Amino acid sequence: MHSVGGWGALAGAILLGPRTGKYTSRGIKPIPGHSMPLAAVGVFLLWFGWFGFNGGSVLSADPDAVSFVFVSTSLAAAAGGIGAFIISKIVYKAYDLGMVLNGVLGGLVGITASADGVSIPSAILIGFIAGVLIPLSVNFFDRIKIDDPVGATSVHLVCGIWGTIAVALFGNYDEGVGTWSAQLLGIVAIGAFTFTFAFLLFYLIKVTVGIRVDKEEEIQGLDRGEHQAVAYQ
């Protein structure tokens, strides 16, 4: 499910192109978000909402099953933040809050497919690996000049694929369910369909009404261009 959004984000990012000034002859220019406190609040809201998301996936009111999913979900998220924290320090030589926040989301995405079917230690490991993948994935997409301001491809695509594979690695399911062949087939089938459909849809919009504002409006800010308002002075 998460990789569906990731494949769509990848198609959109390719057709939209990078932000003005992101990639220059001097290298990659970081364009940070405007408010890290608000970003952190948003991540914690998502973390809290994930309890309903994953807990509801049990499709029953069994307190033991739902409680187990709550625990595995939360521990995977925490482990994802730790994994991203460690690797971002190694890769970027800095304690990057943005990477940690996306690491939390990566952990949540990674555990979603198997929240009810793995042990607690496995859930922690799944979340940690998802967090480790975040800085590496962000660095990879920057190197091939795919500009993804919010890290949707890293969080939902890369960690979504990892979470799907993790079902086969760690899941305690009936024979034939969650096997390598089933999971890989799902990744390939969903990836091929979603990316193709999203790419064609974005391309159709691009050649008709357009998907990008002009350079002047981009630099001034879309609050002015789209809403005739000023968010910040």
CYANA upper distance limits for C-alpha pairs under 8 A (distance plus 0.5 A):
  1 MET  CA      5 GLY  CA      7.75
  1 MET  CA    160 GLY  CA      8.07
  2 HIS  CA      6 GLY  CA      6.95
  2 HIS  CA    109 VAL  CA      7.23
  2 HIS  CA    156 HIS  CA      5.60
  2 HIS  CA    157 LEU  CA      7.16
  2 HIS  CA    160 GLY  CA      5.69
  3 SER  CA      7 TRP  CA      6.45
  3 SER  CA    156 HIS  CA      5.83
  3 SER  CA    157 LEU  CA      4.86
  3 SER  CA    158 VAL  CA      7.89
  3 SER  CA    159 CYS  CA      8.32
  3 SER  CA    160 GLY  CA      5.24
  3 SER  CA    161 ILE  CA      6.68
  3 SER  CA    190 ILE  CA      8.48
  3 SER  CA    191 GLY  CA      8.01
  4 VAL  CA      8 GLY  CA      6.83
  4 VAL  CA    156 HIS  CA      8.41
  4 VAL  CA    157 LEU  CA      7.85
  4 VAL  CA    190 ILE  CA      7.33
  4 VAL  CA    191 GLY  CA      7.55
  4 VAL  CA    194 THR  CA      6.64
  5 GLY  CA      9 ALA  CA      6.54
  5 GLY  CA    152 ALA  CA      8.38
  5 GLY  CA    156 HIS  CA      6.88
  5 GLY  CA    157 LEU  CA      7.57
  6 GLY  CA     10 LEU  CA      6.64
  6 GLY  CA    152 ALA  CA      6.54
  6 GLY  CA    153 THR  CA      5.33
  6 GLY  CA    154 SER  CA      8.16
  6 GLY  CA    155 VAL  CA      8.10
  6 GLY  CA    156 HIS  CA      5.20
  6 GLY  CA    157 LEU  CA      4.41
  6 GLY  CA    158 VAL  CA      8.11
  6 GLY  CA    160 GLY  CA      8.21
  7 TRP  CA     11 ALA  CA      6.85
  7 TRP  CA    153 THR  CA      7.69
  7 TRP  CA    157 LEU  CA      6.59
  7 TRP  CA    191 GLY  CA      6.84
  7 TRP  CA    194 THR  CA      6.67
  7 TRP  CA    195 PHE  CA      5.63
  7 TRP  CA    198 ALA  CA      8.27
  8 GLY  CA     12 GLY  CA      6.71
  8 GLY  CA    194 THR  CA      6.94
  8 GLY  CA    195 PHE  CA      6.25
  8 GLY  CA    198 ALA  CA      5.78
  8 GLY  CA    199 PHE  CA      7.87
  9 ALA  CA     13 ALA  CA      6.49
  9 ALA  CA    152 ALA  CA      6.87
  9 ALA  CA    153 THR  CA      6.53
 10 LEU  CA     14 ILE  CA      6.69
 10 LEU  CA    153 THR  CA      6.41
 10 LEU  CA    195 PHE  CA      8.14
 11 ALA  CA     15 LEU  CA      6.90
 11 ALA  CA    195 PHE  CA      6.60
 11 ALA  CA    198 ALA  CA      6.65
 11 ALA  CA    199 PHE  CA      5.49
 11 ALA  CA    202 PHE  CA      8.01
 12 GLY  CA     16 LEU  CA      6.36
 12 GLY  CA    198 ALA  CA      7.88
 12 GLY  CA    199 PHE  CA      7.28
 12 GLY  CA    202 PHE  CA      6.76
 13 ALA  CA     17 GLY  CA      6.41
 13 ALA  CA     18 PRO  CA      8.03
 13 ALA  CA    146 ILE  CA      6.97
 13 ALA  CA    147 ASP  CA      6.91
 13 ALA  CA    148 ASP  CA      6.86
 14 ILE  CA    146 ILE  CA      6.78
 14 ILE  CA    147 ASP  CA      8.47
 15 LEU  CA    199 PHE  CA      8.22
 15 LEU  CA    202 PHE  CA      7.70
 15 LEU  CA    203 TYR  CA      7.48
 15 LEU  CA    206 LYS  CA      8.43
 16 LEU  CA    211 ILE  CA      7.17
 16 LEU  CA    212 ARG  CA      7.11
 17 GLY  CA    146 ILE  CA      7.65
 17 GLY  CA    147 ASP  CA      7.33
 18 PRO  CA     22 LYS  CA      6.88
 18 PRO  CA     23 TYR  CA      8.03
 18 PRO  CA    145 LYS  CA      7.81
 18 PRO  CA    146 ILE  CA      7.04
 18 PRO  CA    147 ASP  CA      5.28
 18 PRO  CA    148 ASP  CA      8.33
 19 ARG  CA    147 ASP  CA      7.51
 20 THR  CA    215 LYS  CA      7.76
 20 THR  CA    218 GLU  CA      8.36
 20 THR  CA    219 ILE  CA      8.41
 21 GLY  CA     29 LYS  CA      7.52
 22 LYS  CA     28 ILE  CA      6.50
 22 LYS  CA     29 LYS  CA      5.56
 22 LYS  CA     30 PRO  CA      7.44
 22 LYS  CA     31 ILE  CA      7.69
 22 LYS  CA    147 ASP  CA      8.21
 23 TYR  CA     27 GLY  CA      6.49
 23 TYR  CA     28 ILE  CA      5.32
 23 TYR  CA     29 LYS  CA      6.65
 23 TYR  CA    145 LYS  CA      7.63
 24 THR  CA     28 ILE  CA      6.81
 24 THR  CA     29 LYS  CA      7.80
 28 ILE  CA    142 ASP  CA      7.94
 35 SER  CA     39 ALA  CA      6.86
 36 MET  CA     40 ALA  CA      6.57
 36 MET  CA     97 LEU  CA      8.17
 36 MET  CA     98 GLY  CA      7.88
 37 PRO  CA     41 VAL  CA      6.77
 38 LEU  CA     42 GLY  CA      6.68
 39 ALA  CA     43 VAL  CA      6.80
 39 ALA  CA    101 LEU  CA      8.41
 40 ALA  CA     44 PHE  CA      6.78
 40 ALA  CA    101 LEU  CA      7.17
 41 VAL  CA     45 LEU  CA      6.71
 42 GLY  CA     46 LEU  CA      6.78
 43 VAL  CA     47 TRP  CA      6.58
 43 VAL  CA    101 LEU  CA      6.98
 43 VAL  CA    104 VAL  CA      8.26
 43 VAL  CA    105 LEU  CA      7.70
 44 PHE  CA     48 PHE  CA      6.63
 45 LEU  CA     49 GLY  CA      6.58
 46 LEU  CA     50 TRP  CA      6.52
 46 LEU  CA    105 LEU  CA      8.48
 47 TRP  CA     51 PHE  CA      7.74
 47 TRP  CA     74 SER  CA      8.18
 47 TRP  CA     77 ALA  CA      8.12
 47 TRP  CA    104 VAL  CA      8.49
 47 TRP  CA    105 LEU  CA      8.02
 47 TRP  CA    108 LEU  CA      8.00
 48 PHE  CA     52 GLY  CA      8.26
 49 GLY  CA     53 PHE  CA      6.86
 50 TRP  CA     54 ASN  CA      6.30
 50 TRP  CA     55 GLY  CA      8.22
 50 TRP  CA     73 THR  CA      8.20
 50 TRP  CA    108 LEU  CA      7.99
 51 PHE  CA     55 GLY  CA      5.81
 51 PHE  CA     56 GLY  CA      8.28
 51 PHE  CA     69 VAL  CA      8.36
 51 PHE  CA     70 PHE  CA      6.25
 51 PHE  CA     73 THR  CA      7.76
 52 GLY  CA     56 GLY  CA      5.93
 53 PHE  CA     57 SER  CA      7.05
 54 ASN  CA     58 VAL  CA      7.75
 54 ASN  CA     69 VAL  CA      7.21
 54 ASN  CA     70 PHE  CA      8.00
 54 ASN  CA     73 THR  CA      7.95
 54 ASN  CA    112 THR  CA      6.84
 54 ASN  CA    115 ALA  CA      7.57
 55 GLY  CA     66 VAL  CA      5.77
 55 GLY  CA     67 SER  CA      8.26
 55 GLY  CA     69 VAL  CA      6.34
 55 GLY  CA     70 PHE  CA      6.86
 56 GLY  CA     60 SER  CA      7.99
 56 GLY  CA     66 VAL  CA      8.22
 58 VAL  CA     65 ALA  CA      7.63
 58 VAL  CA     66 VAL  CA      7.11
 58 VAL  CA    116 ASP  CA      7.77
 60 SER  CA     66 VAL  CA      8.40
 61 ALA  CA     66 VAL  CA      7.59
 62 ASP  CA     66 VAL  CA      6.62
 63 PRO  CA     67 SER  CA      6.28
 64 ASP  CA     68 PHE  CA      6.59
 65 ALA  CA     69 VAL  CA      6.87
 65 ALA  CA    116 ASP  CA      7.59
 66 VAL  CA     70 PHE  CA      6.81
 67 SER  CA     71 VAL  CA      6.85
 68 PHE  CA     72 SER  CA      6.72
 68 PHE  CA    116 ASP  CA      7.43
 69 VAL  CA     73 THR  CA      6.37
 69 VAL  CA    115 ALA  CA      5.87
 69 VAL  CA    116 ASP  CA      5.87
 70 PHE  CA     74 SER  CA      6.65
 71 VAL  CA     75 LEU  CA      6.59
 71 VAL  CA    120 ILE  CA      8.28
 72 SER  CA     76 ALA  CA      6.55
 72 SER  CA    111 ILE  CA      8.11
 72 SER  CA    115 ALA  CA      6.45
 72 SER  CA    116 ASP  CA      8.30
 72 SER  CA    119 SER  CA      8.40
 72 SER  CA    120 ILE  CA      6.24
 72 SER  CA    123 ALA  CA      6.06
 72 SER  CA    124 ILE  CA      7.86
 73 THR  CA     77 ALA  CA      6.80
 73 THR  CA    108 LEU  CA      6.78
 73 THR  CA    111 ILE  CA      6.82
 73 THR  CA    112 THR  CA      7.86
 73 THR  CA    115 ALA  CA      6.74
 73 THR  CA    123 ALA  CA      7.98
 74 SER  CA     78 ALA  CA      6.77
 74 SER  CA    108 LEU  CA      8.15
 75 LEU  CA     79 ALA  CA      6.54
 75 LEU  CA    120 ILE  CA      8.45
 75 LEU  CA    123 ALA  CA      7.47
 75 LEU  CA    124 ILE  CA      6.20
 75 LEU  CA    127 GLY  CA      8.02
 76 ALA  CA     80 GLY  CA      6.52
 76 ALA  CA    104 VAL  CA      8.44
 76 ALA  CA    107 GLY  CA      5.61
 76 ALA  CA    108 LEU  CA      6.73
 76 ALA  CA    110 GLY  CA      8.33
 76 ALA  CA    111 ILE  CA      6.89
 76 ALA  CA    123 ALA  CA      5.95
 76 ALA  CA    124 ILE  CA      5.22
 76 ALA  CA    125 LEU  CA      7.85
 76 ALA  CA    126 ILE  CA      7.08
 76 ALA  CA    127 GLY  CA      4.49
 76 ALA  CA    128 PHE  CA      7.26
 77 ALA  CA     81 GLY  CA      6.92
 77 ALA  CA    103 GLY  CA      8.09
 77 ALA  CA    104 VAL  CA      5.13
 77 ALA  CA    105 LEU  CA      7.08
 77 ALA  CA    106 GLY  CA      7.83
 77 ALA  CA    107 GLY  CA      4.88
 77 ALA  CA    108 LEU  CA      5.49
 77 ALA  CA    127 GLY  CA      6.42
 78 ALA  CA     82 ILE  CA      6.96
 78 ALA  CA    104 VAL  CA      6.60
 78 ALA  CA    107 GLY  CA      7.84
 78 ALA  CA    127 GLY  CA      8.00
 79 ALA  CA     83 GLY  CA      6.60
 79 ALA  CA    104 VAL  CA      7.91
 79 ALA  CA    107 GLY  CA      7.30
 79 ALA  CA    124 ILE  CA      6.23
 79 ALA  CA    125 LEU  CA      7.87
 79 ALA  CA    127 GLY  CA      5.71
 79 ALA  CA    128 PHE  CA      5.02
 79 ALA  CA    131 GLY  CA      7.64
 80 GLY  CA     84 ALA  CA      6.68
 80 GLY  CA    100 VAL  CA      8.25
 80 GLY  CA    103 GLY  CA      5.24
 80 GLY  CA    104 VAL  CA      5.31
 80 GLY  CA    105 LEU  CA      7.92
 80 GLY  CA    106 GLY  CA      6.73
 80 GLY  CA    107 GLY  CA      4.84
 80 GLY  CA    108 LEU  CA      8.21
 80 GLY  CA    127 GLY  CA      5.08
 80 GLY  CA    128 PHE  CA      4.88
 80 GLY  CA    129 ILE  CA      7.43
 80 GLY  CA    130 ALA  CA      6.34
 80 GLY  CA    131 GLY  CA      4.36
 80 GLY  CA    132 VAL  CA      7.64
 81 GLY  CA     85 PHE  CA      6.55
 81 GLY  CA     99 MET  CA      8.48
 81 GLY  CA    100 VAL  CA      5.27
 81 GLY  CA    101 LEU  CA      6.94
 81 GLY  CA    102 ASN  CA      7.95
 81 GLY  CA    103 GLY  CA      4.98
 81 GLY  CA    104 VAL  CA      4.92
 81 GLY  CA    107 GLY  CA      7.82
 81 GLY  CA    128 PHE  CA      7.97
 81 GLY  CA    131 GLY  CA      6.38
 82 ILE  CA     86 ILE  CA      6.77
 82 ILE  CA    100 VAL  CA      7.59
 82 ILE  CA    103 GLY  CA      8.02
 82 ILE  CA    128 PHE  CA      7.33
 82 ILE  CA    131 GLY  CA      7.50
 83 GLY  CA     87 ILE  CA      6.81
 83 GLY  CA    103 GLY  CA      7.47
 83 GLY  CA    128 PHE  CA      5.43
 83 GLY  CA    129 ILE  CA      7.18
 83 GLY  CA    130 ALA  CA      8.06
 83 GLY  CA    131 GLY  CA      5.05
 83 GLY  CA    132 VAL  CA      5.21
 84 ALA  CA     88 SER  CA      6.27
 84 ALA  CA     99 MET  CA      6.45
 84 ALA  CA    100 VAL  CA      5.71
 84 ALA  CA    102 ASN  CA      8.31
 84 ALA  CA    103 GLY  CA      5.49
 84 ALA  CA    128 PHE  CA      8.34
 84 ALA  CA    131 GLY  CA      4.93
 84 ALA  CA    132 VAL  CA      5.44
 84 ALA  CA    133 LEU  CA      7.96
 84 ALA  CA    134 ILE  CA      6.78
 84 ALA  CA    135 PRO  CA      6.88
 85 PHE  CA     89 LYS  CA      6.85
 85 PHE  CA     95 TYR  CA      7.09
 85 PHE  CA     96 ASP  CA      7.47
 85 PHE  CA     97 LEU  CA      8.33
 85 PHE  CA     99 MET  CA      7.37
 85 PHE  CA    100 VAL  CA      5.78
 85 PHE  CA    103 GLY  CA      8.21
 85 PHE  CA    131 GLY  CA      8.47
 86 ILE  CA     90 ILE  CA      7.04
 86 ILE  CA    132 VAL  CA      8.21
 87 ILE  CA     91 VAL  CA      6.46
 87 ILE  CA    132 VAL  CA      6.44
 87 ILE  CA    135 PRO  CA      7.09
 87 ILE  CA    136 LEU  CA      8.41
 88 SER  CA     92 TYR  CA      5.87
 88 SER  CA     93 LYS  CA      7.39
 88 SER  CA     94 ALA  CA      7.12
 88 SER  CA     95 TYR  CA      7.14
 88 SER  CA     96 ASP  CA      6.85
 88 SER  CA     99 MET  CA      7.21
 88 SER  CA    135 PRO  CA      6.24
 89 LYS  CA     93 LYS  CA      5.05
 89 LYS  CA     94 ALA  CA      5.28
 89 LYS  CA     95 TYR  CA      5.98
 89 LYS  CA     96 ASP  CA      7.81
 90 ILE  CA     94 ALA  CA      8.26
 91 VAL  CA    135 PRO  CA      7.97
 91 VAL  CA    136 LEU  CA      8.40
 96 ASP  CA    100 VAL  CA      6.95
 97 LEU  CA    101 LEU  CA      6.64
 98 GLY  CA    102 ASN  CA      6.75
 99 MET  CA    103 GLY  CA      6.37
 99 MET  CA    134 ILE  CA      7.52
 99 MET  CA    135 PRO  CA      6.92
100 VAL  CA    104 VAL  CA      6.80
100 VAL  CA    131 GLY  CA      8.29
101 LEU  CA    105 LEU  CA      7.05
102 ASN  CA    106 GLY  CA      6.42
102 ASN  CA    131 GLY  CA      8.19
102 ASN  CA    134 ILE  CA      7.44
102 ASN  CA    151 GLY  CA      7.85
102 ASN  CA    155 VAL  CA      7.09
103 GLY  CA    107 GLY  CA      6.61
103 GLY  CA    130 ALA  CA      7.48
103 GLY  CA    131 GLY  CA      4.73
103 GLY  CA    132 VAL  CA      7.93
103 GLY  CA    134 ILE  CA      6.47
103 GLY  CA    155 VAL  CA      8.20
104 VAL  CA    108 LEU  CA      6.86
104 VAL  CA    131 GLY  CA      7.29
105 LEU  CA    109 VAL  CA      6.64
105 LEU  CA    155 VAL  CA      7.02
106 GLY  CA    110 GLY  CA      6.44
106 GLY  CA    127 GLY  CA      7.66
106 GLY  CA    130 ALA  CA      5.87
106 GLY  CA    131 GLY  CA      6.22
106 GLY  CA    134 ILE  CA      7.43
106 GLY  CA    154 SER  CA      8.37
106 GLY  CA    155 VAL  CA      5.37
106 GLY  CA    156 HIS  CA      7.65
106 GLY  CA    159 CYS  CA      6.16
107 GLY  CA    111 ILE  CA      6.76
107 GLY  CA    126 ILE  CA      7.63
107 GLY  CA    127 GLY  CA      4.47
107 GLY  CA    128 PHE  CA      7.16
107 GLY  CA    129 ILE  CA      8.38
107 GLY  CA    130 ALA  CA      5.78
107 GLY  CA    131 GLY  CA      6.39
107 GLY  CA    159 CYS  CA      8.15
108 LEU  CA    112 THR  CA      6.74
108 LEU  CA    127 GLY  CA      7.46
109 VAL  CA    113 ALA  CA      8.43
109 VAL  CA    155 VAL  CA      7.62
109 VAL  CA    156 HIS  CA      7.07
109 VAL  CA    159 CYS  CA      6.67
109 VAL  CA    160 GLY  CA      6.38
109 VAL  CA    163 GLY  CA      7.36
110 GLY  CA    126 ILE  CA      6.86
110 GLY  CA    127 GLY  CA      6.51
110 GLY  CA    130 ALA  CA      6.46
110 GLY  CA    159 CYS  CA      5.82
110 GLY  CA    160 GLY  CA      6.29
110 GLY  CA    161 ILE  CA      8.50
110 GLY  CA    162 TRP  CA      6.74
110 GLY  CA    163 GLY  CA      4.51
110 GLY  CA    164 THR  CA      8.12
110 GLY  CA    166 ALA  CA      8.33
111 ILE  CA    115 ALA  CA      5.82
111 ILE  CA    123 ALA  CA      6.98
111 ILE  CA    126 ILE  CA      6.94
111 ILE  CA    127 GLY  CA      6.89
111 ILE  CA    163 GLY  CA      6.44
112 THR  CA    163 GLY  CA      7.58
113 ALA  CA    163 GLY  CA      6.63
113 ALA  CA    164 THR  CA      6.77
113 ALA  CA    167 VAL  CA      7.25
114 SER  CA    118 VAL  CA      6.61
114 SER  CA    163 GLY  CA      8.00
114 SER  CA    166 ALA  CA      8.05
114 SER  CA    167 VAL  CA      6.12
114 SER  CA    171 GLY  CA      6.93
115 ALA  CA    123 ALA  CA      7.77
117 GLY  CA    171 GLY  CA      5.75
117 GLY  CA    172 ASN  CA      5.76
117 GLY  CA    173 TYR  CA      7.19
118 VAL  CA    122 SER  CA      6.52
118 VAL  CA    123 ALA  CA      6.81
118 VAL  CA    170 PHE  CA      6.38
118 VAL  CA    171 GLY  CA      5.45
118 VAL  CA    172 ASN  CA      6.43
119 SER  CA    123 ALA  CA      6.70
119 SER  CA    170 PHE  CA      8.40
120 ILE  CA    124 ILE  CA      6.84
121 PRO  CA    125 LEU  CA      6.80
122 SER  CA    126 ILE  CA      6.53
122 SER  CA    170 PHE  CA      6.97
123 ALA  CA    127 GLY  CA      6.67
124 ILE  CA    128 PHE  CA      6.56
125 LEU  CA    129 ILE  CA      6.61
126 ILE  CA    130 ALA  CA      6.71
126 ILE  CA    163 GLY  CA      7.87
126 ILE  CA    166 ALA  CA      7.40
127 GLY  CA    131 GLY  CA      6.73
128 PHE  CA    132 VAL  CA      6.75
129 ILE  CA    133 LEU  CA      6.71
130 ALA  CA    134 ILE  CA      7.13
130 ALA  CA    159 CYS  CA      6.05
130 ALA  CA    162 TRP  CA      7.56
130 ALA  CA    163 GLY  CA      8.44
131 GLY  CA    135 PRO  CA      8.27
132 VAL  CA    136 LEU  CA      7.57
133 LEU  CA    137 SER  CA      6.29
133 LEU  CA    154 SER  CA      8.28
133 LEU  CA    158 VAL  CA      8.03
133 LEU  CA    159 CYS  CA      7.72
134 ILE  CA    138 VAL  CA      6.60
134 ILE  CA    154 SER  CA      6.30
134 ILE  CA    155 VAL  CA      7.15
134 ILE  CA    159 CYS  CA      8.26
135 PRO  CA    139 ASN  CA      6.56
136 LEU  CA    140 PHE  CA      6.67
137 SER  CA    141 PHE  CA      6.72
137 SER  CA    154 SER  CA      6.00
137 SER  CA    158 VAL  CA      7.77
138 VAL  CA    142 ASP  CA      6.71
138 VAL  CA    151 GLY  CA      7.32
138 VAL  CA    154 SER  CA      6.60
139 ASN  CA    143 ARG  CA      6.68
140 PHE  CA    144 ILE  CA      7.02
141 PHE  CA    145 LYS  CA      6.62
141 PHE  CA    146 ILE  CA      5.76
141 PHE  CA    147 ASP  CA      7.60
141 PHE  CA    148 ASP  CA      8.34
142 ASP  CA    146 ILE  CA      6.22
142 ASP  CA    147 ASP  CA      6.83
148 ASP  CA    152 ALA  CA      7.28
148 ASP  CA    153 THR  CA      7.58
151 GLY  CA    155 VAL  CA      6.53
152 ALA  CA    156 HIS  CA      6.03
152 ALA  CA    157 LEU  CA      7.63
153 THR  CA    157 LEU  CA      5.34
153 THR  CA    158 VAL  CA      6.97
154 SER  CA    158 VAL  CA      5.53
154 SER  CA    159 CYS  CA      7.06
155 VAL  CA    159 CYS  CA      5.89
155 VAL  CA    160 GLY  CA      7.69
156 HIS  CA    160 GLY  CA      5.55
157 LEU  CA    161 ILE  CA      6.53
158 VAL  CA    162 TRP  CA      6.75
159 CYS  CA    163 GLY  CA      6.44
160 GLY  CA    164 THR  CA      6.75
161 ILE  CA    165 ILE  CA      6.81
161 ILE  CA    187 ILE  CA      7.23
162 TRP  CA    166 ALA  CA      6.49
163 GLY  CA    167 VAL  CA      7.10
164 THR  CA    168 ALA  CA      8.01
164 THR  CA    183 GLN  CA      6.63
164 THR  CA    187 ILE  CA      7.96
165 ILE  CA    169 LEU  CA      7.05
165 ILE  CA    180 TRP  CA      7.74
165 ILE  CA    183 GLN  CA      6.62
165 ILE  CA    184 LEU  CA      7.71
166 ALA  CA    170 PHE  CA      6.25
166 ALA  CA    171 GLY  CA      7.67
167 VAL  CA    171 GLY  CA      5.19
167 VAL  CA    178 GLY  CA      6.12
167 VAL  CA    179 THR  CA      8.19
167 VAL  CA    183 GLN  CA      8.13
168 ALA  CA    178 GLY  CA      5.43
168 ALA  CA    179 THR  CA      5.40
168 ALA  CA    180 TRP  CA      5.87
168 ALA  CA    183 GLN  CA      7.36
169 LEU  CA    180 TRP  CA      8.43
171 GLY  CA    178 GLY  CA      7.45
173 TYR  CA    177 VAL  CA      6.50
173 TYR  CA    178 GLY  CA      7.16
175 GLU  CA    179 THR  CA      8.26
176 GLY  CA    182 ALA  CA      8.29
177 VAL  CA    182 ALA  CA      7.69
178 GLY  CA    182 ALA  CA      6.61
178 GLY  CA    183 GLN  CA      6.55
179 THR  CA    183 GLN  CA      6.64
180 TRP  CA    184 LEU  CA      6.49
181 SER  CA    185 LEU  CA      6.44
182 ALA  CA    186 GLY  CA      6.67
183 GLN  CA    187 ILE  CA      6.78
184 LEU  CA    188 VAL  CA      6.73
185 LEU  CA    189 ALA  CA      6.47
186 GLY  CA    190 ILE  CA      6.36
187 ILE  CA    191 GLY  CA      6.29
188 VAL  CA    192 ALA  CA      6.46
189 ALA  CA    193 PHE  CA      6.69
190 ILE  CA    194 THR  CA      6.28
191 GLY  CA    195 PHE  CA      6.27
192 ALA  CA    196 THR  CA      6.52
193 PHE  CA    197 PHE  CA      6.53
194 THR  CA    198 ALA  CA      6.35
195 PHE  CA    199 PHE  CA      6.32
196 THR  CA    200 LEU  CA      6.68
197 PHE  CA    201 LEU  CA      6.62
198 ALA  CA    202 PHE  CA      6.48
199 PHE  CA    203 TYR  CA      6.44
200 LEU  CA    204 LEU  CA      6.55
201 LEU  CA    205 ILE  CA      6.83
202 PHE  CA    206 LYS  CA      6.50
202 PHE  CA    211 ILE  CA      8.24
203 TYR  CA    207 VAL  CA      6.73
204 LEU  CA    208 THR  CA      6.76
205 ILE  CA    209 VAL  CA      6.19
205 ILE  CA    210 GLY  CA      6.15
205 ILE  CA    211 ILE  CA      7.01
206 LYS  CA    210 GLY  CA      4.51
206 LYS  CA    211 ILE  CA      5.61
206 LYS  CA    212 ARG  CA      8.42
213 VAL  CA    217 GLU  CA      6.77
213 VAL  CA    218 GLU  CA      6.74
214 ASP  CA    218 GLU  CA      6.72
215 LYS  CA    219 ILE  CA      6.72
216 GLU  CA    220 GLN  CA      6.70
217 GLU  CA    221 GLY  CA      6.37
217 GLU  CA    222 LEU  CA      6.94
217 GLU  CA    224 ARG  CA      8.33
217 GLU  CA    225 GLY  CA      6.44
218 GLU  CA    222 LEU  CA      6.85
220 GLN  CA    224 ARG  CA      7.50
220 GLN  CA    225 GLY  CA      8.24
221 GLY  CA    225 GLY  CA      7.17
222 LEU  CA    226 GLU  CA      5.78
222 LEU  CA    227 HIS  CA      7.71
223 ASP  CA    227 HIS  CA      5.67
223 ASP  CA    228 GLN  CA      6.75
223 ASP  CA    229 ALA  CA      5.97
223 ASP  CA    230 VAL  CA      6.34
223 ASP  CA    231 ALA  CA      7.00
224 ARG  CA    228 GLN  CA      4.82
224 ARG  CA    229 ALA  CA      5.48
224 ARG  CA    230 VAL  CA      6.37
